């Protein structure tokens, strides 16, 4: 969800982005049945359980229709709505952080029952620091329990046929299509972003959700309801790295750079710079640079030097 639970914008804008990519591929003369089976979505899963399930079910309907009617795809693999889901870090709270285990579990269940193909579960302590090993283990075992003990992956679309879920799916489909039409009428996803339309809607949705929390209309356990006195210092957090280990890592990195072929690295970065100025495919040049031993910083630095530092559009 974009802007909090209940928002269909995230699904709509992701779908609109896929439409833009699909249109671009078709415009380049590519066969839809060649590239569509390779399309995979990546979605955030929020905590409003039934709404999240309905969004994924609605997305499956919409995508199957788009692939057939817009691009004429004939291969059933092209119609499939494949997606990876990650539980929403936005929903995690610093207050009473152990409550996040329940939130992540609910989010994971919504993704599974909504039909995802792969899943990432957040650690309960990610609102405090990088995940601790203890928190990460709980996150991994949350998936294991849902699969091995609760057997949630044994059936496809188990909520199908429920009056409430079917009605909610219809409502979500209508809302997603409405938002997609706004993007389409603006000239596609690129144009909608350039005009600030997408940013404006995301900002308005986020503000609306935050205001509902502040007014107490949306309950967030431990934040605006069911609060308890806590010792912030007692909250679990990732310990600072051992300075000796940090220094050893830096030394190992310097040794690695010293043994690489600097000539090959320089040549690859020069090629990347040329591609950034229209001489070839940037993506391929990035891969070649990585294989030549160029670092992430060197690759990004080269692109920034040639293309400038990207600044996001600001909505006034």
C-alpha positions in Angstrom: 0.0 0.0 0.0 1.1 3.5 -0.7 0.4 5.9 2.2 -0.8 3.2 4.7 -3.5 0.5 4.9 -6.5 0.9 2.7 -4.8 2.6 -0.2 -5.0 0.9 -3.6 -2.5 3.4 -5.1 0.5 1.1 -4.7 -1.1 -1.6 -6.8 -2.4 0.8 -9.4 0.9 2.6 -9.9 2.9 -0.6 -10.0 0.5 -1.9 -12.6 0.7 1.3 -14.5 4.4 1.1 -14.5 4.2 -2.5 -15.9 1.8 -1.2 -18.7 4.4 1.5 -19.6 7.2 -1.2 -19.7 5.0 -3.5 -21.8 4.0 -0.7 -24.2 7.7 0.2 -24.6 8.7 -3.4 -25.4 5.9 -3.7 -28.0 6.9 -0.4 -29.5 10.4 -1.9 -29.9 9.0 -4.8 -31.9 9.2 -7.4 -29.2 6.7 -10.3 -29.0 4.5 -10.0 -25.9 4.6 -13.8 -25.4 8.4 -13.6 -25.2 8.8 -10.9 -22.6 5.6 -11.0 -20.5 6.4 -14.4 -18.9 9.5 -12.7 -17.4 7.5 -9.9 -15.8 7.5 -10.2 -12.0 6.0 -7.7 -9.5 7.4 -6.7 -6.1 4.7 -5.6 -3.6 4.6 -4.2 -0.1 2.1 -6.0 2.1 0.4 -3.9 4.7 -1.4 -4.9 7.8 -5.1 -4.5 6.8 -5.5 -8.2 6.2 -8.6 -8.6 4.0 -7.9 -5.4 2.0 -4.4 -6.7 1.1 -5.8 -10.1 0.0 -8.4 -8.3 -2.1 -5.8 -6.1 -3.8 -3.7 -9.1 -4.9 -6.8 -10.9 -6.2 -8.0 -7.8 -8.1 -4.5 -7.4 -9.5 -4.5 -10.9 -10.9 -7.8 -10.2 -12.7 -6.5 -6.9 -14.1 -3.2 -8.2 -15.3 -4.7 -11.2 -17.1 -7.1 -8.9 -18.9 -4.4 -6.3 -19.8 -2.0 -8.9 -21.3 -4.7 -10.4 -23.5 -6.7 -7.3 -24.5 -3.9 -4.7 -24.7 -1.1 -6.7 -26.2 -2.8 -9.8 -27.5 -0.8 -12.3 -25.5 -1.8 -15.9 -26.2 0.6 -17.8 -24.0 -1.1 -18.5 -20.6 2.3 -17.9 -19.0 2.0 -14.3 -20.2 -1.2 -13.8 -18.3 0.2 -14.9 -14.9 0.4 -12.3 -12.2 3.7 -13.3 -10.5 4.8 -11.3 -7.5 7.1 -11.2 -4.6 5.8 -9.8 -1.4 7.6 -8.0 1.5 5.9 -7.2 4.8 5.6 -3.5 5.3 8.3 -1.8 7.3 6.0 1.3 7.4 3.7 -0.5 9.7 6.4 -1.4 12.2 6.6 0.7 15.4 9.4 1.7 17.7 6.9 1.6 20.6 6.4 -1.9 22.0 8.5 -3.4 19.2 7.6 -7.1 20.0 4.1 -6.2 18.7 5.8 -6.1 15.3 6.0 -9.9 15.3 2.2 -10.1 15.2 2.1 -7.4 12.5 4.6 -9.2 10.3 2.7 -12.5 10.7 -0.6 -10.9 9.6 1.1 -9.3 6.6 2.8 -12.6 5.6 -0.6 -14.4 5.9 -2.2 -11.8 3.7 0.5 -12.2 1.0 0.3 -16.0 1.1 -3.5 -16.1 0.9 -3.3 -13.4 -1.8 -1.3 -15.7 -4.0 2.4 -14.5 -3.8 5.2 -16.7 -5.2 7.9 -15.6 -2.8 8.0 -13.7 0.5 10.3 -11.5 2.6 9.3 -11.1 6.3 10.7 -8.1 8.1 12.4 -8.5 11.5 10.5 -7.0 14.5 13.4 -4.8 15.4 13.8 -3.1 12.0 12.1 0.0 13.3 15.0 0.3 15.8 18.1 -0.6 13.8 19.4 -3.0 11.2 17.9 -6.4 12.0 19.6 -8.3 14.8 20.4 -12.0 14.2 17.8 -12.8 16.9 15.1 -10.7 15.1 16.0 -12.1 11.7 15.7 -15.7 13.0 12.1 -14.9 14.2 11.3 -13.4 10.8 12.5 -16.5 8.9 10.8 -18.9 11.3 7.5 -17.0 10.9 7.6 -18.1 7.3 8.5 -21.6 8.3 5.7 -21.9 10.8 3.1 -20.5 8.3 4.2 -23.1 5.7 5.1 -26.1 7.7 2.8 -25.9 10.7 -0.2 -23.8 9.6 0.0 -25.3 6.0 -1.1 -22.0 4.5 0.6 -22.9 1.2 -1.4 -26.1 0.6 -4.2 -24.4 -1.3 -4.5 -21.7 -3.9 -6.9 -18.8 -3.2 -8.5 -20.3 -0.1 -10.6 -17.2 0.5 -12.2 -17.3 -3.0 -16.0 -17.5 -2.7 -16.3 -15.6 0.5 -18.9 -12.9 0.0 -16.9 -10.3 1.8 -13.6 -11.0 0.1 -15.3 -11.2 -3.4 -17.1 -7.9 -2.8 -13.9 -6.3 -1.5 -12.0 -7.6 -4.5 -14.5 -6.0 -6.9 -14.2 -2.8 -5.0 -10.4 -2.9 -5.1 -10.5 -3.7 -8.8 -12.7 -0.6 -9.5 -10.4 1.7 -7.5 -7.2 0.3 -9.0 -8.6 0.8 -12.5 -9.8 4.3 -11.6 -6.2 5.3 -10.6 -4.7 3.6 -13.6 -7.0 5.6 -15.9 -5.7 8.8 -14.3 -2.2 7.7 -15.2 -3.3 6.6 -18.7 -5.1 9.9 -19.3 -1.9 11.8 -18.3 0.0 10.0 -21.1 1.4 7.0 -19.3 3.5 6.5 -16.2 6.5 8.5 -17.4 4.3 11.5 -18.2 2.4 11.1 -14.9 5.6 11.2 -12.9 7.0 14.1 -14.9 3.8 16.1 -14.2 4.0 15.2 -10.5 0.6 13.5 -10.5 1.8 10.2 -8.9 3.8 12.0 -6.2 0.9 14.2 -5.4 -1.5 11.3 -4.9 1.0 9.3 -2.9 1.6 12.4 -0.7 -2.1 13.0 -0.2 -2.7 9.4 0.7 0.2 9.3 3.2 -1.0 12.6 4.8 -4.5 11.3 5.1 -3.4 8.1 6.8 -1.1 10.0 9.2 -3.9 12.4 10.1 -6.2 9.5 10.8 -3.7 8.0 13.2 -3.2 11.4 15.0 -6.9 11.8 15.3 -7.3 8.3 16.7 -9.5 7.1 13.9 -6.9 4.5 12.9 -5.7 2.6 15.9 -2.0 1.7 16.1 -1.4 -0.5 19.1 1.2 1.0 21.4 1.3 4.3 19.5 -2.0 6.0 19.9 -3.8 3.2 22.0 -2.9 0.6 24.5 0.2 2.5 25.5 2.5 1.6 28.3 5.5 3.3 29.9 8.7 2.0 28.3 12.4 2.4 28.9 13.7 3.3 25.4 17.2 2.3 26.4 15.9 -1.3 27.1 14.6 -1.7 23.6 16.6 -4.3 21.6 18.9 -2.9 19.0 21.9 -3.9 16.9 25.2 -3.6 18.8 27.8 -1.4 17.3 30.3 -3.3 15.1 33.7 -4.3 16.6 36.2 -1.6 15.5 38.8 -4.3 14.8 36.4 -6.2 12.5 35.7 -2.9 10.7 39.3 -2.2 10.2 40.0 -5.7 9.0 37.2 -5.3 6.5 38.6 -2.1 5.1 42.1 -3.7 4.9 40.7 -6.7 3.0 38.9 -4.4 0.6 42.0 -2.4 -0.1 43.9 -5.6 -0.7 41.2 -6.8 -3.1 41.3 -3.5 -5.1 45.1 -3.7 -5.2 45.1 -7.1 -6.9 42.4 -6.4 -9.5 43.3 -5.3 -13.1 43.2 -1.6 -12.9 43.5 -1.3 -16.7 40.4 -3.6 -17.1 38.5 -1.5 -14.5 39.4 1.8 -16.2 38.5 0.4 -19.6 35.1 -0.8 -18.3 34.3 2.6 -16.7 35.3 4.4 -19.9 32.9 2.2 -21.8 30.2 2.9 -19.2 30.8 6.7 -19.6 30.5 6.3 -23.4 27.2 4.4 -23.1 25.9 7.0 -20.7 26.3 9.4 -23.5 24.4 7.3 -26.0 27.1 5.0 -27.4 25.5 1.8 -26.2 23.4 -0.1 -23.6 24.0 1.3 -20.1 22.7 -1.9 -18.4 25.2 -4.1 -20.3 28.0 -1.7 -19.5 27.2 -1.8 -15.8 27.3 -5.6 -15.8 30.6 -5.5 -17.7 32.0 -3.0 -15.2 31.0 -5.2 -12.2 32.6 -8.2 -13.9 35.8 -6.2 -14.4 35.9 -5.6 -10.6 34.6 -2.0 -10.5 32.9 -1.1 -7.2 29.4 0.1 -6.8 30.7 3.6 -5.9 32.9 3.7 -9.0 30.0 2.7 -11.3 27.5 5.2 -9.7 30.2 7.9 -9.6 30.8 7.5 -13.4 27.1 7.7 -14.2 26.6 10.7 -12.0 29.6 12.5 -13.6 28.2 11.8 -17.1 24.5 12.2 -16.5 24.2 14.4 -13.4 22.8 13.6 -10.0 19.1 12.7 -10.3 16.8 15.0 -8.4 13.2 13.7 -7.7 10.3 15.8 -8.8 9.0 18.0 -6.0 5.3 18.5 -5.7 4.5 22.1 -4.7 
